[in-house]
Amino acid sequence: MNQYYAIAWKYYCRFQSLAHYDSFFTWKMAAFVLGSIGMCFGFALAIANASFGQFWDYIGICIASEVAMLAGAVMIEARRRENIVKAINAEYSTRFEDVKSCKARVLQDLLNRPRHEFFQAAQETCDLLALDDRMRMPIEMGWAECVEYVYNPDSKARILALALALVTVVITLLFRTDESRDMLLGALSSAAYWKLLLQFTYISVAAFIVLIGLQLAVRQVLHVLGSKLIMLQGENLRSRRALKFLIRDLAQLHRQKPRKASVQAPEGSRLACP
C-alpha cells in the first residue's frame, strides 16, 4: 500500500505543483484577488444599504467584481495547463498538446503499465484502500472521522425534517388564539410586509450569486494551500487526497486494449472441402 501512496504523491506533485503557476504578481492574479475582495465588500455594502435604495448599485459592483474574479481564475488555470504541457514535453521529448495526453504518459512511466491496464490499477488501489479502512485500529482516527462527529453529510435530511418540525411547533404555539391569528393576517395584508419580503428576496438572490463565486475563490485558495502542504511533507506522506487524484485519472484515462487486425484471405481463394 505504501508503494501506491508514493506513486500517488509523485504523480500529484507532477501536475499540482505550484511551479506550474506564473508569478503571483501578474494582472491575472490581481484580477482574481481584487475581484474576490470587491465581491465580498460589495455584498456587505449591499446588505448594509438595502433600506436606503442603493441595494442594486452595490450589487452591480459585486457582480462586476465576481466577473473579474472568474475571468482571472479561468486565465490562471489556462496558463497553468500550458505550463504543464511544456514541462512534460521538455522532459519526455514529446509533442503533446493537452494535459490528458501528458498525464497518460506520466502514468505509464510511473506504473510501468500500458493504458489498457489503467482500470485494473485503479481497481487494485481502491481495493487496497478499502481494506486499509476496514483493518484500521480503533485508536487510529483520521481528520475526516473527527469532522463527522460534528457534521455528517448523510444527516441533511434528518436535520431538515427536525428544523421543519420545530418551526411548525413554534408557529402553532404562537398563533393558537384568535387574537394572534388576526394579528398575523393584518401583518400579511400590510404594504410594509410585502416590501420587506421583496427586500428579503433581493438579498437571497444576491447572496446565492455571491456565494457561488466566493465558494470558488475559497476552494481555489484551499486547493493551492493543500497542494503545497502535500508536496512539503514528502513521498512518505499517506495522502488520501493524492491517492484519490491518482485513482480518478486512472479511470478517466483508461483505454481498451487494441484488437489485433484479422488476416483476411485473398479474394477468390477458398478452402477446398474434401
C-alpha positions as CSV (number, residue, x, y, z in Angstrom):
1,M,0.0,0.0,0.0
2,N,2.9,2.4,0.8
3,Q,4.1,1.9,-2.8
4,Y,0.8,3.2,-4.1
5,Y,0.9,6.2,-1.8
6,A,4.4,7.0,-3.0
7,I,3.3,6.8,-6.7
8,A,0.3,8.9,-5.9
9,W,2.5,11.6,-4.3
10,K,4.9,11.7,-7.2
11,Y,2.1,11.9,-9.7
12,Y,0.3,14.6,-7.7
13,C,3.4,16.7,-7.5
14,R,4.0,16.5,-11.2
15,F,0.6,18.1,-12.1
16,Q,-0.4,20.1,-9.0
17,S,3.0,21.8,-8.3
18,L,2.9,25.5,-7.7
19,A,5.8,25.7,-10.1
20,H,3.2,25.5,-12.9
21,Y,1.7,28.8,-11.9
22,D,3.1,32.0,-13.2
23,S,4.4,34.7,-10.8
24,F,1.7,35.7,-8.3
25,F,2.4,39.4,-9.2
26,T,0.6,39.3,-12.5
27,W,-2.5,41.1,-13.7
28,K,-4.3,37.7,-13.8
29,M,-3.7,37.1,-10.2
30,A,-4.5,40.8,-9.4
31,A,-7.9,40.3,-11.2
32,F,-8.6,37.2,-9.1
33,V,-7.6,38.7,-5.7
34,L,-9.1,42.2,-6.2
35,G,-12.3,40.7,-7.7
36,S,-12.7,38.4,-4.7
37,I,-12.2,41.3,-2.3
38,G,-14.6,43.6,-4.3
39,M,-17.2,40.9,-4.4
40,C,-17.2,40.5,-0.6
41,F,-17.2,44.2,0.1
42,G,-19.9,44.9,-2.5
43,F,-22.2,42.3,-1.0
44,A,-21.6,43.6,2.6
45,L,-22.4,47.2,1.5
46,A,-25.5,46.0,-0.4
47,I,-26.9,44.4,2.7
48,A,-26.0,47.4,4.9
49,N,-27.7,49.8,2.5
50,A,-30.6,47.7,1.4
51,S,-33.1,50.0,3.1
52,F,-31.7,53.2,1.6
53,G,-32.4,52.4,-2.1
54,Q,-28.8,51.7,-3.0
55,F,-29.0,48.0,-3.0
56,W,-28.8,47.3,-6.7
57,D,-25.9,49.8,-7.1
58,Y,-23.7,47.8,-4.7
59,I,-25.0,44.5,-6.2
60,G,-23.8,45.8,-9.6
61,I,-20.3,46.4,-8.1
62,C,-20.5,42.9,-6.5
63,I,-21.4,41.1,-9.8
64,A,-18.7,43.1,-11.8
65,S,-16.1,42.1,-9.2
66,E,-17.3,38.4,-9.4
67,V,-16.9,38.5,-13.2
68,A,-13.4,39.9,-12.9
69,M,-12.5,37.2,-10.3
70,L,-13.9,34.4,-12.6
71,A,-12.1,35.7,-15.6
72,G,-8.8,35.8,-13.6
73,A,-9.3,32.3,-12.4
74,V,-10.0,30.9,-15.9
75,M,-6.9,32.6,-17.3
76,I,-4.7,31.4,-14.5
77,E,-5.9,27.8,-15.0
78,A,-5.4,28.0,-18.7
79,R,-1.8,29.3,-18.3
80,R,-1.1,26.6,-15.7
81,R,-2.2,23.9,-18.1
82,E,0.0,25.3,-20.8
83,N,3.0,25.2,-18.4
84,I,2.3,21.6,-17.6
85,V,2.3,20.6,-21.2
86,K,5.5,22.5,-21.8
87,A,7.2,20.8,-18.8
88,I,6.2,17.3,-19.8
89,N,7.1,17.8,-23.5
90,A,10.6,19.0,-22.4
91,E,11.0,16.1,-20.0
92,Y,10.0,13.3,-22.4
93,S,10.9,15.0,-25.7
94,T,7.3,14.7,-26.9
95,R,4.8,17.0,-28.7
96,F,1.7,16.6,-26.6
97,E,-0.9,19.3,-27.0
98,D,-3.2,18.7,-24.0
99,V,-2.8,17.8,-20.3
100,K,-4.6,14.4,-20.6
101,S,-2.0,13.1,-23.0
102,C,0.7,14.3,-20.6
103,K,-1.0,12.5,-17.7
104,A,-1.3,9.3,-19.6
105,R,2.4,9.3,-20.5
106,V,3.5,10.0,-16.9
107,L,1.2,7.3,-15.5
108,Q,2.6,4.8,-18.0
109,D,6.1,5.7,-16.7
110,L,5.3,5.6,-13.0
111,L,3.2,2.4,-13.1
112,N,5.1,0.7,-15.9
113,R,1.8,-0.3,-17.4
114,P,0.0,0.3,-20.7
115,R,-3.1,2.4,-20.8
116,H,-5.4,-0.6,-21.2
117,E,-4.4,-1.7,-17.7
118,F,-5.1,1.6,-16.0
119,F,-8.6,0.5,-14.8
120,Q,-7.0,-2.6,-13.3
121,A,-4.5,-0.5,-11.4
122,A,-7.3,1.8,-10.2
123,Q,-9.3,-1.2,-9.0
124,E,-6.4,-2.6,-7.2
125,T,-5.8,0.8,-5.5
126,C,-9.4,1.1,-4.5
127,D,-9.5,-2.4,-3.0
128,L,-6.3,-1.8,-1.0
129,L,-7.7,1.5,0.3
130,A,-11.0,-0.2,1.3
131,L,-9.0,-3.0,3.0
132,D,-6.9,-0.4,4.8
133,D,-10.0,1.3,6.1
134,R,-11.5,-1.9,7.4
135,M,-8.4,-3.1,9.1
136,R,-7.6,0.2,10.8
137,M,-7.1,0.0,14.5
138,P,-9.8,1.6,16.7
139,I,-7.2,4.1,18.1
140,E,-6.4,5.4,14.7
141,M,-8.7,8.2,13.6
142,G,-8.3,10.5,10.6
143,W,-9.4,14.1,10.2
144,A,-12.5,13.0,8.2
145,E,-13.7,10.9,11.1
146,C,-13.3,13.7,13.5
147,V,-15.3,16.1,11.3
148,E,-18.2,13.5,11.0
149,Y,-18.7,13.8,14.8
150,V,-19.6,17.5,14.3
151,Y,-21.4,17.3,10.9
152,N,-22.3,14.3,8.8
153,P,-23.5,15.0,5.2
154,D,-25.7,11.9,5.4
155,S,-27.8,13.6,8.2
156,K,-29.0,16.5,6.0
157,A,-32.5,15.0,5.5
158,R,-32.9,14.3,9.3
159,I,-31.7,17.8,10.2
160,L,-34.1,19.5,7.8
161,A,-37.0,17.4,9.0
162,L,-36.3,18.3,12.6
163,A,-36.0,22.0,11.7
164,L,-39.3,22.0,9.9
165,A,-41.0,20.2,12.8
166,L,-39.6,22.8,15.2
167,V,-40.9,25.7,13.0
168,T,-44.3,24.0,12.9
169,V,-44.5,23.7,16.6
170,V,-43.4,27.3,17.2
171,I,-45.9,28.7,14.7
172,T,-48.7,26.6,16.3
173,L,-47.9,27.8,19.8
174,L,-47.6,31.5,18.7
175,F,-50.9,31.6,16.8
176,R,-53.2,29.3,18.6
177,T,-55.6,32.1,19.7
178,D,-57.9,34.2,17.6
179,E,-56.1,37.4,18.5
180,S,-52.8,36.0,17.3
181,R,-54.3,34.9,14.0
182,D,-55.9,38.3,13.5
183,M,-52.6,40.0,14.1
184,L,-50.9,37.6,11.6
185,L,-53.5,38.3,8.9
186,G,-53.2,42.0,9.5
187,A,-49.4,41.9,9.1
188,L,-49.7,39.9,5.9
189,S,-52.1,42.4,4.3
190,S,-49.9,45.4,5.1
191,A,-47.7,47.0,2.4
192,A,-44.7,47.0,4.8
193,Y,-44.8,43.2,4.9
194,W,-44.6,42.8,1.1
195,K,-41.9,45.4,0.9
196,L,-39.9,43.5,3.5
197,L,-40.5,40.3,1.7
198,L,-39.3,41.8,-1.6
199,Q,-36.1,43.1,0.0
200,F,-35.5,39.6,1.5
201,T,-35.9,38.1,-1.9
202,Y,-33.4,40.5,-3.4
203,I,-30.9,39.7,-0.7
204,S,-31.4,36.0,-1.1
205,V,-30.8,36.1,-4.9
206,A,-27.7,38.3,-4.4
207,A,-26.4,36.1,-1.7
208,F,-26.8,33.0,-3.9
209,I,-24.9,34.6,-6.8
210,V,-22.1,35.9,-4.5
211,L,-21.8,32.6,-2.5
212,I,-21.1,30.7,-5.8
213,G,-18.2,33.0,-6.6
214,L,-17.0,33.0,-3.0
215,Q,-17.1,29.3,-2.8
216,L,-15.0,29.0,-6.0
217,A,-12.4,31.5,-4.6
218,V,-12.2,29.7,-1.2
219,R,-11.8,26.3,-2.9
220,Q,-9.1,27.6,-5.2
221,V,-7.1,29.0,-2.2
222,L,-7.6,25.9,-0.1
223,H,-6.5,23.7,-3.1
224,V,-3.3,25.6,-3.5
225,L,-2.5,25.6,0.2
226,G,-3.3,21.8,0.4
227,S,-1.2,21.0,-2.6
228,K,1.8,22.9,-1.1
229,L,1.4,21.1,2.2
230,I,1.3,17.7,0.5
231,M,4.5,18.5,-1.5
232,L,6.3,19.7,1.5
233,Q,5.7,16.5,3.5
234,G,7.4,14.2,1.0
235,E,6.5,10.9,-0.6
236,N,6.3,9.1,2.7
237,L,3.1,11.0,3.4
238,R,0.0,8.8,3.2
239,S,-2.2,11.3,1.5
240,R,-5.6,10.1,0.5
241,R,-6.1,13.3,-1.5
242,A,-3.2,12.4,-3.7
243,L,-4.4,8.8,-3.9
244,K,-7.9,9.7,-5.0
245,F,-6.4,12.1,-7.6
246,L,-4.4,9.1,-9.0
247,I,-7.4,6.8,-9.0
248,R,-9.6,9.4,-10.7
249,D,-7.1,9.9,-13.5
250,L,-6.5,6.2,-14.0
251,A,-10.2,5.7,-14.5
252,Q,-10.6,8.7,-16.9
253,L,-7.5,7.8,-19.0
254,H,-8.2,4.1,-19.3
255,R,-8.3,2.8,-22.9
256,Q,-9.4,-0.5,-24.2
257,K,-6.8,-2.9,-25.4
258,P,-6.3,-2.6,-29.1
259,R,-7.6,-5.5,-31.0
260,K,-5.3,-7.4,-33.4
261,A,-6.3,-6.9,-37.1
262,S,-7.8,-10.1,-38.5
263,V,-6.0,-11.5,-41.5
264,Q,-8.3,-11.8,-44.5
265,A,-7.8,-14.4,-47.2
266,P,-7.1,-13.1,-50.7
267,E,-10.2,-12.6,-52.8
268,G,-11.1,-15.6,-54.8
269,S,-9.2,-18.1,-52.7
270,R,-11.3,-20.7,-50.8
271,L,-10.6,-23.7,-48.7
272,A,-11.2,-26.9,-50.6
273,C,-13.6,-29.3,-48.8
274,P,-13.0,-33.0,-49.3
